[in-house]
Amino acid sequence: MELIHSNIFHSSSSKIRKDVYGVKLSAFLLLCLSVFLITSCAPKVSFKIERPPVQQIENINYIELGNFQIVSGQIKHPSETVSDSSQIFSRTEKLLKPAITKLNSKKEQGHLTADLLRAALVHELSLQSPYQLINTTGKKDGFSGVLPDESEIAILHGKVKYSEIIIESQEGLSYFTNVKNKGATLEQSLLASVVSMGAESSGAGFVIATPYVEQIAALEVEFSLLRKNDGSEVVPSQSFRTYFARKWGGSADSSHLPLKIKNLIIKEYQSDEDSSESLLSKIDRAGLYFTNPNEYYARGFNLRNNVQVPQTPLDLKIRLGRQIARQYVKQISPYHETAELLVQDGNSVAVNLIRGNAYQEAVAFLQALNERTAADEHNLGLAFEAGGEISQARKHYENALKMDNNNAVFKAALTRTGN
């Protein structure tokens, strides 16, 4: 009886609701179009910027990779600092047993970890650093030929801690039966779905043991860079950590880790997941599967892992080793990073050169101008920064700020290049 009454009410008021819905939809689409036009016209350019090393390295031209050994000990959890505002909409936490309160390094778990880390360091140093690698094996006989002056050689050592926990288990989840009625309206179907989801989340319904897999891993490396001739420190010893945490199956609101720690790991250390593959490339692969399945399988696209597929223990070690290697190489070598920076509306020729990644040409053009506006000074600094000349960039950012001392973009540029 209640369902019939609902249908009658729907019929009598459907025209009014459709009119209101149409107005709201039009307003929403107009807002989206406005935002798109504003952002598409914003003078932002993606720069490949060269950054100087974090640590100053003097009189070192060669690097050997020395001893990397697995050591026992505890790896600290990442910082648990979470703002109160981010907790307002957080979901109810369910800590599964056994709760993971400590990440302990065990030598038997670290099999191959040190070798994979060494390989990742060789890769990053070969790509990024100005140093020549003369021994990457860690053995005394790993280099043949005439040795350079030992005062110009630095030996890189590492103490490696690795923890890996993989839990396969089941947890009881509530399921609610929702029978679809083809005669029901769209609104009634949505309402029934909402009711069933609410019943499931509240624990009502059928409790069924649901399998899941949760993987938790952490890698910590203490690096020492020592001068070969006297064993003195080239830079102070430093420790770097990285983490991995993901669960497949079961409830999204439960974990063996405290949920705020797990969310922090995903946010800080897994933000790059699947970012290298664009939506277009996925569509192309899907099209290849239908047009030429033999080619699709031959290329191994069916075997490529993504975030929906659990990592193997070897994949985990490789992933974390690469992350640590990137972190450390930034300390001792120049490196490149991509940044979205604002180009000011200054001289139009210089703006076009910068947007076309012709940074040296933009520098030469702007320096040749008799007079430069504040926007031109900023853009000249931008061109220098994109080429890795940070000190030169700061001078022109300072000039721009002197000419327009309330400009937030100029202040941000100085802050960005402050290190």
C-alpha positions in Angstrom: 0.0 0.0 0.0 2.8 2.3 0.8 4.5 1.6 -2.5 1.4 2.5 -4.5 1.0 5.8 -2.6 4.6 6.6 -3.4 4.0 6.0 -7.1 0.9 8.2 -7.2 2.8 11.1 -5.5 5.6 10.6 -7.9 3.2 11.0 -10.9 1.6 14.1 -9.6 4.8 15.9 -8.8 7.2 14.6 -11.5 6.8 17.6 -13.8 7.8 20.1 -11.0 10.8 17.9 -10.0 11.9 17.6 -13.6 11.8 21.4 -14.1 13.8 22.0 -10.9 16.2 19.2 -11.8 16.7 20.8 -15.3 17.5 24.2 -13.8 20.0 22.7 -11.4 21.6 20.6 -14.1 22.0 23.6 -16.4 23.5 25.6 -13.6 25.9 22.8 -12.7 27.0 22.4 -16.3 27.5 26.1 -16.7 29.7 26.2 -13.6 31.8 23.3 -14.8 32.3 25.0 -18.2 33.3 28.2 -16.4 35.9 26.4 -14.3 37.2 24.6 -17.3 37.7 27.8 -19.3 39.3 29.5 -16.4 41.8 26.7 -15.7 42.5 26.1 -19.3 43.4 29.8 -19.8 45.6 29.9 -16.7 49.2 30.7 -17.6 50.6 27.6 -16.1 53.5 25.7 -17.7 54.9 22.3 -16.8 58.6 22.8 -16.3 61.3 20.1 -16.1 63.5 21.9 -13.5 67.0 20.9 -12.5 67.6 21.1 -8.8 71.0 21.2 -7.0 71.9 18.5 -4.6 70.6 19.0 -1.0 74.1 18.3 0.4 77.1 20.2 -0.8 79.7 17.7 -2.2 83.3 18.9 -2.6 86.2 17.4 -4.5 84.5 14.1 -5.2 84.4 12.8 -8.8 84.1 9.0 -8.4 81.8 6.8 -6.3 82.2 3.2 -5.3 79.3 1.2 -3.9 80.6 -0.5 -0.8 79.0 -2.8 1.7 75.2 -3.0 2.0 74.1 -5.4 4.8 70.8 -6.4 6.3 70.6 -5.6 10.0 68.0 -6.5 12.6 66.0 -3.9 14.5 62.8 -2.0 14.6 61.6 0.4 11.8 59.6 3.3 13.1 56.1 3.9 11.9 55.7 7.1 9.7 54.7 10.2 11.5 51.2 9.9 12.9 50.5 13.6 12.8 47.0 14.0 11.3 45.1 17.3 11.3 41.8 17.3 13.2 39.9 18.6 10.1 40.9 15.5 8.2 39.3 13.3 10.9 35.9 14.9 10.7 34.7 12.7 7.8 36.9 9.6 8.7 35.2 6.3 8.8 34.9 4.0 11.7 38.2 2.1 12.2 38.3 -1.6 12.7 41.7 -2.9 13.8 42.1 -6.6 12.8 44.0 -9.1 14.8 46.9 -9.5 15.0 47.3 -5.8 15.2 50.6 -4.6 13.6 52.2 -2.3 16.2 55.9 -2.9 15.3 57.7 -3.3 12.0 60.8 -5.5 12.8 63.6 -6.2 10.4 64.7 -9.8 10.2 67.7 -10.9 8.2 65.9 -13.9 6.6 63.3 -11.5 5.2 65.9 -9.3 3.7 67.1 -11.8 1.1 68.0 -10.0 -2.1 66.9 -6.6 -0.6 70.5 -5.3 -0.4 71.3 -6.4 -3.9 68.1 -4.9 -5.3 68.9 -1.6 -3.5 72.4 -1.6 -4.9 71.0 -2.1 -8.4 68.5 0.8 -7.9 71.3 3.1 -6.7 73.4 2.2 -9.8 70.5 3.1 -12.0 69.7 6.4 -10.3 73.4 7.5 -10.1 73.9 6.6 -13.7 71.0 8.7 -14.8 71.2 11.7 -12.4 74.7 12.1 -11.0 77.8 13.8 -12.4 80.0 11.2 -10.7 81.7 8.3 -12.4 80.9 4.9 -11.0 84.1 2.9 -10.7 83.0 -0.1 -8.6 79.4 -1.2 -8.1 80.0 -4.7 -6.7 81.2 -4.0 -3.2 84.2 -6.2 -3.7 87.8 -5.1 -3.6 88.5 -6.6 -7.1 85.4 -4.9 -8.6 87.5 -2.4 -10.6 90.2 -3.0 -13.1 92.5 -0.4 -14.6 94.2 2.7 -13.3 92.7 3.9 -10.1 92.1 7.7 -9.7 93.3 9.7 -6.8 91.7 8.2 -3.7 90.9 11.6 -2.3 88.5 12.0 -5.2 86.7 8.7 -4.5 83.7 8.3 -2.1 82.6 4.9 -0.9 78.8 4.6 -0.3 77.8 2.1 2.5 74.4 1.2 3.8 72.8 -0.5 6.8 69.5 -2.0 5.6 66.4 -2.8 7.6 63.5 -4.6 5.8 60.2 -5.7 7.2 57.5 -7.5 5.3 54.1 -8.8 6.5 51.7 -10.6 4.3 48.4 -11.7 5.9 45.9 -13.9 4.2 42.7 -14.4 6.2 39.0 -13.8 6.4 36.7 -11.4 8.1 32.9 -11.5 8.6 31.1 -9.0 6.5 27.4 -8.2 6.4 25.5 -8.7 3.2 21.9 -7.6 2.5 19.7 -9.2 -0.2 18.3 -6.7 -2.6 15.9 -8.1 -5.2 15.7 -6.0 -8.4 12.2 -5.2 -9.7 12.1 -4.3 -13.4 8.8 -2.5 -12.9 10.2 -0.1 -10.2 11.2 3.4 -11.1 14.8 4.6 -11.1 14.3 6.5 -7.8 12.8 3.4 -6.2 15.7 1.3 -7.3 18.2 3.8 -6.0 16.3 4.0 -2.7 16.4 0.2 -2.3 20.1 0.2 -3.1 20.7 2.9 -0.4 18.7 1.0 2.1 20.7 -2.2 1.4 24.0 -0.4 1.7 22.9 1.1 4.9 21.9 -2.3 6.3 25.2 -3.8 5.3 27.2 -1.0 6.9 25.2 -1.2 10.1 25.9 -4.9 10.4 22.3 -6.0 9.6 21.9 -8.9 7.1 23.8 -12.0 6.5 27.3 -12.2 7.9 29.6 -14.1 5.5 33.3 -14.9 6.0 35.0 -12.8 3.2 38.7 -13.5 2.3 41.3 -10.8 2.0 45.0 -10.3 1.6 46.9 -7.4 3.3 50.5 -6.5 2.5 52.6 -4.3 4.7 56.3 -3.6 4.1 58.9 -1.1 5.2 62.5 -0.3 4.2 65.0 1.8 6.1 68.5 2.5 5.0 71.3 4.3 6.9 73.7 5.7 4.3 77.3 6.6 4.9 79.4 8.3 2.2 83.1 8.2 3.2 86.2 9.5 1.5 88.4 6.6 0.4 91.8 8.0 1.3 91.1 8.7 5.0 87.6 7.4 5.8 86.2 10.8 6.6 82.6 11.7 6.1 81.8 13.4 2.8 78.4 14.2 4.1 76.8 13.2 7.5 75.2 9.8 7.7 71.5 9.8 6.9 68.6 7.4 7.3 65.7 7.2 4.8 62.5 5.2 5.2 59.7 4.2 2.9 56.6 2.1 3.3 53.9 0.1 1.6 50.4 -0.9 2.8 47.5 -2.2 0.8 44.6 -4.6 1.3 42.7 -6.5 -1.3 39.3 -7.9 -0.4 37.4 -7.7 2.9 36.3 -4.3 4.3 37.9 -1.0 3.2 37.4 0.2 6.8 39.5 -2.5 8.5 43.3 -3.2 8.6 45.9 -4.8 10.7 47.6 -1.4 10.9 46.0 1.6 12.7 43.9 3.2 9.9 45.4 6.7 10.2 48.9 5.2 9.8 47.8 3.2 6.8 46.1 6.2 5.2 49.3 8.2 5.8 51.4 5.6 4.1 49.1 5.5 1.0 49.1 9.3 0.8 52.8 10.0 1.3 54.5 6.9 -0.2 52.0 5.5 -2.8 50.7 8.6 -4.5 52.6 7.6 -7.7 50.7 4.3 -8.1 49.5 3.8 -11.7 50.3 7.4 -12.5 52.7 6.5 -15.3 49.9 4.9 -17.4 47.4 7.4 -18.9 43.7 6.7 -19.5 44.3 6.9 -23.2 47.0 4.2 -23.1 44.5 1.9 -21.2 41.9 2.5 -23.8 44.4 1.7 -26.6 45.3 -1.5 -24.9 41.7 -2.5 -24.5 41.1 -1.8 -28.2 44.1 -3.9 -29.1 42.6 -6.8 -27.1 39.5 -6.8 -29.4 41.2 -6.0 -32.7 44.3 -8.1 -32.4 44.2 -10.4 -29.3 47.3 -12.3 -30.4 49.4 -9.1 -30.4 47.8 -8.1 -27.0 49.0 -11.4 -25.4 52.4 -11.3 -27.2 53.1 -7.9 -25.7 52.2 -9.3 -22.2 49.6 -6.6 -21.5 47.5 -9.3 -19.8 50.4 -9.8 -17.3 51.0 -6.2 -16.3 50.3 -5.5 -12.6 48.3 -2.5 -11.3 47.1 -1.4 -8.0 44.3 -4.0 -8.1 46.8 -6.9 -8.2 48.7 -7.9 -5.0 52.5 -7.3 -5.3 54.8 -10.3 -5.1 57.5 -10.1 -2.4 60.1 -9.4 -5.1 58.0 -6.6 -6.5 57.7 -5.0 -3.0 61.5 -5.1 -2.6 62.1 -3.6 -6.0 59.5 -0.8 -5.4 60.8 0.2 -2.0 64.5 0.0 -3.1 63.8 2.4 -6.0 62.0 4.8 -3.7 64.9 4.9 -1.2 67.5 5.2 -4.0 65.7 8.3 -5.5 65.5 9.9 -2.0 69.2 9.5 -1.4 70.5 10.4 -4.8 68.8 13.8 -4.5 71.0 14.4 -1.4 74.3 14.1 -3.4 73.5 14.8 -7.0 71.6 17.3 -9.1 68.2 16.0 -10.0 65.2 16.9 -12.2 61.6 17.4 -11.1 58.4 18.4 -12.9 56.7 21.5 -11.6 53.6 23.5 -12.6 54.7 27.2 -12.5 52.9 30.4 -13.4 54.2 32.5 -16.3 53.4 36.1 -15.8 51.9 38.3 -18.6 55.1 40.1 -19.5 56.8 40.5 -22.8 54.8 38.3 -25.2 57.9 37.0 -27.1 59.6 35.8 -23.9 56.3 34.3 -22.7 56.0 32.2 -25.9 59.7 31.1 -25.6 59.2 29.9 -22.0 56.0 28.1 -22.9 57.9 26.4 -25.7 60.6 25.3 -23.2 63.2 27.5 -25.0 64.6 28.7 -21.7 68.0 29.7 -22.8 66.5 31.7 -25.7 64.1 33.4 -23.2 67.0 34.3 -20.9 69.0 35.9 -23.8 65.9 37.8 -25.1 64.9 39.2 -21.7 68.5 40.1 -20.7 68.7 42.1 -24.0 65.7 44.3 -23.1 66.4 47.9 -22.1 63.7 47.9 -19.6 62.0 45.0 -17.8 58.7 45.0 -15.9 58.1 43.1 -12.7 56.5 40.3 -14.8 59.5 40.2 -17.1 61.9 39.9 -14.0 59.8 37.1 -12.7 59.7 35.3 -16.1 63.5 35.7 -16.4 63.9 34.1 -13.0 61.6 31.3 -14.1 63.7 30.6 -17.2 66.9 30.5 -15.0 65.2 28.2 -12.5 64.0 25.8 -15.3 67.7 25.5 -16.3 68.8 24.8 -12.8 70.5 28.1 -12.1 68.8 28.7 -8.8 71.0 31.6 -7.5 70.4 33.6 -10.7 66.7 32.9 -10.5 66.5 34.2 -7.0 68.1 37.5 -8.0 65.4 38.2 -10.6 62.6 37.0 -8.2 64.0 39.5 -5.7 64.0 42.2 -8.4 60.4 41.4 -9.3 59.3 41.6 -5.6 61.0 44.9 -5.1 59.0 46.3 -8.0 55.7 44.7 -6.7 56.2 43.8 -3.1 52.6 42.5 -2.6 52.6 40.0 -5.4 51.9 36.5 -3.9 53.4 34.7 -7.0 56.8 36.5 -6.5 56.8 35.7 -2.8 56.1 32.0 -3.6 58.9 31.9 -6.1 61.4 33.2 -3.5 60.2 30.7 -1.0 60.4 27.8 -3.5 64.0 28.6 -4.3 65.0 29.4 -0.8 67.0 26.2 -0.3 
